[in-house]
């Protein structure tokens, strides 16, 4: 079977969702992210934390669905930054 993977890097967490080719979500995994506030009006996150969360959530989806990474035909990524 073939799938598409969606990755959303949001303020509160990374959300990964696996979709079948008809657009149905078949598996979803979320990893929380930490926001630090060094000064008033500042909010910071670590890109390394984003990457670790993306990798961890993707591994869990592959394991949970018992699929090969090669079964994922495309990956779409969005995030809160420009």
OpenMM code with the backbone's topology and positions (N, CA, C; nanometers):
from openmm import Vec3, app, unit

residues = "UNK UNK UNK UNK UNK UNK UNK UNK UNK UNK UNK UNK UNK UNK UNK UNK UNK UNK UNK UNK UNK UNK UNK UNK UNK UNK UNK UNK UNK UNK UNK UNK UNK UNK UNK UNK UNK UNK UNK UNK UNK UNK UNK UNK UNK UNK UNK UNK UNK UNK UNK UNK UNK UNK UNK UNK UNK UNK UNK UNK UNK UNK UNK UNK UNK UNK UNK UNK UNK UNK UNK UNK UNK UNK UNK UNK UNK UNK UNK UNK UNK UNK".split()
positions = [
    Vec3(0.0844, -0.1181, 0.0000),
    Vec3(0.0000, 0.0000, 0.0000),
    Vec3(0.0889, 0.1244, 0.0000),
    Vec3(0.0368, 0.2350, -0.0487),
    Vec3(0.1126, 0.3586, -0.0579),
    Vec3(0.0453, 0.4680, 0.0256),
    Vec3(0.1280, 0.5589, 0.0789),
    Vec3(0.0791, 0.6593, 0.1718),
    Vec3(0.1419, 0.7958, 0.1442),
    Vec3(0.0826, 0.8971, 0.2056),
    Vec3(0.1366, 1.0326, 0.2097),
    Vec3(0.1509, 1.0713, 0.3563),
    Vec3(0.2568, 1.1439, 0.3901),
    Vec3(0.2820, 1.1851, 0.5275),
    Vec3(0.2719, 1.3369, 0.5377),
    Vec3(0.1918, 1.3838, 0.6321),
    Vec3(0.1815, 1.5262, 0.6604),
    Vec3(0.2478, 1.5566, 0.7929),
    Vec3(0.3286, 1.6622, 0.7962),
    Vec3(0.3999, 1.7040, 0.9171),
    Vec3(0.3670, 1.8499, 0.9434),
    Vec3(0.3145, 1.8777, 1.0621),
    Vec3(0.2799, 2.0142, 1.1024),
    Vec3(0.3635, 2.0508, 1.2241),
    Vec3(0.4558, 2.1464, 1.2068),
    Vec3(0.5368, 2.1948, 1.3188),
    Vec3(0.4658, 2.3181, 1.3730),
    Vec3(0.3937, 2.3001, 1.4829),
    Vec3(0.3177, 2.4090, 1.5422),
    Vec3(0.3847, 2.4624, 1.6671),
    Vec3(0.3228, 2.5595, 1.7269),
    Vec3(0.3786, 2.6202, 1.8469),
    Vec3(0.3823, 2.5228, 1.9640),
    Vec3(0.2769, 2.4431, 1.9798),
    Vec3(0.2695, 2.3537, 2.0950),
    Vec3(0.3230, 2.2140, 2.0684),
    Vec3(0.3393, 2.1777, 1.9421),
    Vec3(0.3874, 2.0439, 1.9139),
    Vec3(0.4009, 2.0148, 1.7660),
    Vec3(0.4624, 1.8998, 1.7394),
    Vec3(0.4728, 1.8466, 1.6043),
    Vec3(0.3644, 1.7414, 1.5889),
    Vec3(0.2864, 1.7551, 1.4831),
    Vec3(0.1787, 1.6606, 1.4556),
    Vec3(0.2059, 1.5949, 1.3214),
    Vec3(0.2187, 1.4623, 1.3212),
    Vec3(0.2383, 1.3858, 1.1988),
    Vec3(0.1121, 1.3052, 1.1712),
    Vec3(0.0734, 1.2997, 1.0452),
    Vec3(-0.0431, 1.2198, 1.0067),
    Vec3(-0.0109, 1.1451, 0.8783),
    Vec3(-0.0478, 1.0179, 0.8754),
    Vec3(-0.0300, 0.9335, 0.7583),
    Vec3(-0.1649, 0.9201, 0.6889),
    Vec3(-0.1651, 0.9406, 0.5574),
    Vec3(-0.2878, 0.9355, 0.4783),
    Vec3(-0.2772, 0.8279, 0.3721),
    Vec3(-0.3892, 0.7595, 0.3468),
    Vec3(-0.3916, 0.6686, 0.2329),
    Vec3(-0.4086, 0.7517, 0.1059),
    Vec3(-0.4055, 0.6881, -0.0078),
    Vec3(-0.4089, 0.7607, -0.1348),
    Vec3(-0.5464, 0.8198, -0.1661),
    Vec3(-0.6464, 0.7860, -0.0855),
    Vec3(-0.7786, 0.8482, -0.0999),
    Vec3(-0.7946, 0.9695, -0.0092),
    Vec3(-0.6901, 1.0003, 0.0696),
    Vec3(-0.6934, 1.1172, 0.1567),
    Vec3(-0.7460, 1.0919, 0.2959),
    Vec3(-0.7636, 0.9648, 0.3335),
    Vec3(-0.8107, 0.9300, 0.4678),
    Vec3(-0.6931, 0.9218, 0.5645),
    Vec3(-0.7032, 0.9881, 0.6796),
    Vec3(-0.6000, 0.9782, 0.7829),
    Vec3(-0.6082, 0.8392, 0.8447),
    Vec3(-0.4962, 0.7666, 0.8403),
    Vec3(-0.4944, 0.6303, 0.8936),
    Vec3(-0.4128, 0.6174, 1.0213),
    Vec3(-0.3299, 0.7184, 1.0521),
    Vec3(-0.2517, 0.7162, 1.1755),
    Vec3(-0.2059, 0.8581, 1.2066),
    Vec3(-0.2109, 0.8955, 1.3339),
    Vec3(-0.1669, 1.0291, 1.3757),
    Vec3(-0.0837, 1.0180, 1.5026),
    Vec3(0.0224, 1.0965, 1.5093),
    Vec3(0.1094, 1.0989, 1.6265),
    Vec3(0.1475, 1.2448, 1.6542),
    Vec3(0.1459, 1.2837, 1.7814),
    Vec3(0.1831, 1.4195, 1.8218),
    Vec3(0.2961, 1.4131, 1.9233),
    Vec3(0.3899, 1.5042, 1.9101),
    Vec3(0.4980, 1.5204, 2.0069),
    Vec3(0.4959, 1.6650, 2.0563),
    Vec3(0.4953, 1.6854, 2.1873),
    Vec3(0.4933, 1.8224, 2.2406),
    Vec3(0.6270, 1.8931, 2.2193),
    Vec3(0.6201, 2.0252, 2.2110),
    Vec3(0.7394, 2.1080, 2.1997),
    Vec3(0.7437, 2.2063, 2.3160),
    Vec3(0.8652, 2.2437, 2.3542),
    Vec3(0.8856, 2.3399, 2.4615),
    Vec3(0.9071, 2.4785, 2.4011),
    Vec3(0.8446, 2.5775, 2.4623),
    Vec3(0.8666, 2.7167, 2.4248),
    Vec3(0.9332, 2.7844, 2.5440),
    Vec3(1.0425, 2.8565, 2.5184),
    Vec3(1.1077, 2.9317, 2.6255),
    Vec3(1.0823, 3.0804, 2.6041),
    Vec3(1.0708, 3.1508, 2.7135),
    Vec3(1.0432, 3.2949, 2.7119),
    Vec3(1.1575, 3.3648, 2.7844),
    Vec3(1.2603, 3.4055, 2.7083),
    Vec3(1.3812, 3.4654, 2.7653),
    Vec3(1.3564, 3.6074, 2.8170),
    Vec3(1.2675, 3.6793, 2.7476),
    Vec3(1.2353, 3.8173, 2.7818),
    Vec3(1.0890, 3.8418, 2.7498),
    Vec3(1.0302, 3.9446, 2.8070),
    Vec3(0.8921, 3.9774, 2.7706),
    Vec3(0.8792, 4.0008, 2.6198),
    Vec3(0.7801, 3.9396, 2.5607),
    Vec3(0.7560, 3.9542, 2.4178),
    Vec3(0.8378, 3.8609, 2.3307),
    Vec3(0.9246, 3.7791, 2.3889),
    Vec3(1.0061, 3.6848, 2.3133),
    Vec3(0.9542, 3.5428, 2.3370),
    Vec3(0.9572, 3.4637, 2.2343),
    Vec3(0.9266, 3.3209, 2.2448),
    Vec3(1.0243, 3.2474, 2.1545),
    Vec3(1.0878, 3.1437, 2.2074),
    Vec3(1.1883, 3.0706, 2.1301),
    Vec3(1.1639, 2.9206, 2.1383),
    Vec3(1.1971, 2.8534, 2.0264),
    Vec3(1.1975, 2.7082, 2.0211),
    Vec3(1.3255, 2.6645, 1.9535),
    Vec3(1.3670, 2.5442, 1.9822),
    Vec3(1.4892, 2.4904, 1.9239),
    Vec3(1.4575, 2.4119, 1.7970),
    Vec3(1.5189, 2.4459, 1.6836),
    Vec3(1.5011, 2.3660, 1.5628),
    Vec3(1.5442, 2.2201, 1.5826),
    Vec3(1.6406, 2.1974, 1.6700),
    Vec3(1.6810, 2.0597, 1.6996),
    Vec3(1.5655, 1.9835, 1.7651),
    Vec3(1.4898, 2.0497, 1.8521),
    Vec3(1.3712, 1.9864, 1.9119),
    Vec3(1.2673, 1.9544, 1.8048),
    Vec3(1.2502, 2.0450, 1.7079),
    Vec3(1.1564, 2.0178, 1.5972),
    Vec3(1.1984, 1.8902, 1.5253),
    Vec3(1.3280, 1.8839, 1.4901),
    Vec3(1.3789, 1.7702, 1.4138),
    Vec3(1.3627, 1.6395, 1.4916),
    Vec3(1.3987, 1.6410, 1.6184),
    Vec3(1.3858, 1.5198, 1.6998),
    Vec3(1.2395, 1.4747, 1.7088),
    Vec3(1.1481, 1.5698, 1.7251),
    Vec3(1.0056, 1.5367, 1.7338),
    Vec3(0.9543, 1.4812, 1.6012),
    Vec3(0.9951, 1.5415, 1.4898),
    Vec3(0.9542, 1.4921, 1.3577),
    Vec3(1.0024, 1.3486, 1.3381),
    Vec3(1.1293, 1.3233, 1.3673),
    Vec3(1.1854, 1.1888, 1.3489),
    Vec3(1.1173, 1.0864, 1.4391),
    Vec3(1.0977, 1.1223, 1.5643),
    Vec3(1.0350, 1.0315, 1.6598),
    Vec3(0.8920, 0.9972, 1.6185),
    Vec3(0.8147, 1.0973, 1.5809),
    Vec3(0.6756, 1.0748, 1.5416),
    Vec3(0.6673, 0.9927, 1.4132),
    Vec3(0.7573, 1.0190, 1.3195),
    Vec3(0.7578, 0.9435, 1.1943),
    Vec3(0.7943, 0.7979, 1.2190),
    Vec3(0.8950, 0.7732, 1.3019),
    Vec3(0.9306, 0.6348, 1.3364),
    Vec3(0.8129, 0.5622, 1.3998),
    Vec3(0.7421, 0.6303, 1.4912),
    Vec3(0.6285, 0.5659, 1.5565),
    Vec3(0.5196, 0.5294, 1.4556),
    Vec3(0.4922, 0.6180, 1.3619),
    Vec3(0.3911, 0.5881, 1.2595),
    Vec3(0.4328, 0.4668, 1.1772),
    Vec3(0.5580, 0.4635, 1.1319),
    Vec3(0.6067, 0.3507, 1.0517),
    Vec3(0.5955, 0.2201, 1.1304),
    Vec3(0.6347, 0.2235, 1.2572),
    Vec3(0.6273, 0.1035, 1.3407),
    Vec3(0.4831, 0.0631, 1.3690),
    Vec3(0.4015, 0.1585, 1.4061),
    Vec3(0.2620, 0.1296, 1.4406),
    Vec3(0.1855, 0.0716, 1.3210),
    Vec3(0.2120, 0.1240, 1.2027),
    Vec3(0.1432, 0.0789, 1.0822),
    Vec3(0.2113, -0.0417, 1.0173),
    Vec3(0.3295, -0.0784, 1.0663),
    Vec3(0.4073, -0.1900, 1.0124),
    Vec3(0.4277, -0.1744, 0.8618),
    Vec3(0.4759, -0.0532, 0.8232),
    Vec3(0.5026, -0.0257, 0.6831),
    Vec3(0.6514, 0.0009, 0.6646),
    Vec3(0.6937, 0.0005, 0.5405),
    Vec3(0.8294, 0.0377, 0.5053),
    Vec3(0.8327, 0.1880, 0.4779),
    Vec3(0.9403, 0.2574, 0.5126),
    Vec3(0.9486, 0.3990, 0.4767),
    Vec3(0.9284, 0.4220, 0.3269),
    Vec3(0.9637, 0.3240, 0.2446),
    Vec3(0.9445, 0.3350, 0.1012),
    Vec3(0.7987, 0.3355, 0.0582),
    Vec3(0.7082, 0.2976, 0.1493),
    Vec3(0.5644, 0.3014, 0.1201),
    Vec3(0.5103, 0.4442, 0.1240),
    Vec3(0.5891, 0.5375, 0.1774),
    Vec3(0.5487, 0.6783, 0.1847),
    Vec3(0.5963, 0.7470, 0.0563),
    Vec3(0.5015, 0.7852, -0.0281),
    Vec3(0.5347, 0.8412, -0.1591),
    Vec3(0.5648, 0.9900, -0.1555),
    Vec3(0.5127, 1.0607, -0.0567),
    Vec3(0.5346, 1.2041, -0.0495),
    Vec3(0.5192, 1.2538, 0.0922),
    Vec3(0.5861, 1.3651, 0.1201),
    Vec3(0.5814, 1.4273, 0.2524),
    Vec3(0.5516, 1.5758, 0.2348),
    Vec3(0.4517, 1.6240, 0.3073),
    Vec3(0.4208, 1.7664, 0.3095),
    Vec3(0.4505, 1.8209, 0.4476),
    Vec3(0.5168, 1.9358, 0.4530),
    Vec3(0.5575, 1.9947, 0.5813),
    Vec3(0.5093, 2.1395, 0.5869),
    Vec3(0.4530, 2.1770, 0.7033),
    Vec3(0.4230, 2.3184, 0.7258),
    Vec3(0.4640, 2.3543, 0.8672),
    Vec3(0.4792, 2.4835, 0.8905),
    Vec3(0.5225, 2.5272, 1.0221),
    Vec3(0.4776, 2.6696, 1.0493),
    Vec3(0.5059, 2.7136, 1.1719),
    Vec3(0.4606, 2.8445, 1.2167),
    Vec3(0.5542, 2.9568, 1.1742),
    Vec3(0.6669, 2.9250, 1.1156),
    Vec3(0.7606, 3.0307, 1.0761),
    Vec3(0.7595, 3.0480, 0.9243),
    Vec3(0.8145, 3.1560, 0.8771),
    Vec3(0.8196, 3.1783, 0.7329),
    Vec3(0.9529, 3.1449, 0.6867),
] * unit.nanometer
topology = app.Topology()
chain = topology.addChain("A")
for resn in residues:
    res = topology.addResidue(resn, chain)
    for name in ("N", "CA", "C"):
        topology.addAtom(name, app.Element.getBySymbol(name[0]), res)
